[in-house]
């Protein structure tokens, strides 16, 4: 019985080590002011109102759709869309 417990502990420890070795790396979140994550963790462009893949933000930000929409917005409209920031003295 003690041998079985020791073997079980060894196998569990081995499984934990193997699981830790193949654990995925945490994703880096996009921090652009025009990018916003919804409650489900989906990245969205606030001016195009479209869903964007996390790894596709760079491509989206230079796409013709994004540049056309951003060029049509006035500076005051763009400021209204951006999240409020706090001033630091």
Secondary structure, 3 states (H helix, E strand, C coil): CHHHHHHHHHHHHHHHHHHHHCCCCCCCCCCCCCEEECCCCCEEECCCCEEECHHHHHHHHCCHHHHHHHHHCCHHHHHHHCCCCCCCC
